[in-house]
Amino acid sequence: MSDVFKMFEGFLKQSQDMAEQMGKEFTKNQGEWLDKTKDFMPEGMADMAQEMVGDGIDVKTRALATVAGLTANGADDTAAIITAIHAATAAGASKREILETILQMVVIGVVTGVSKAMIAAMAAFSTDGESL
């Protein structure tokens, strides 16, 4: 195995670990996160984000909607879909709920995205050591 491959593999693992932790932290306190980061956002963006985080849908539903959206978009960004899956899990979604969310996208004809998202889900789930 080449040094470049080992370096890339280590970088990928570190990125996945970081994304998983960020997902857990983000779902715990979206409002607090928003307060800390709104100074870095373009004008008007913080207000729009605050409205989205308000009294609307709960965090778990929002996380599942993100998984669905990424799947419907083709699930081309594996890191993004794995991060969304970790965020959904951290928000309380079960593996079954996540898989059903992904599979629901077949109804709108996103077969390629569903197959890519299912592969990403299996990768995300493999880190916890539990079976489906």
Secondary structure, 3 states (H helix, E strand, C coil): CCHHHHHHHHHHHHHHHHHHHHHHHHHHCHHHHHHHHHHHCCCCHHHHHHHHHCCCCCHHHHHHHHHHHHHHCCCCCHHHHHHHHHHHHHCCCCHHHHHHHHHHHHHHCCHHHHHHHHHHHHHHHCCCCCCC
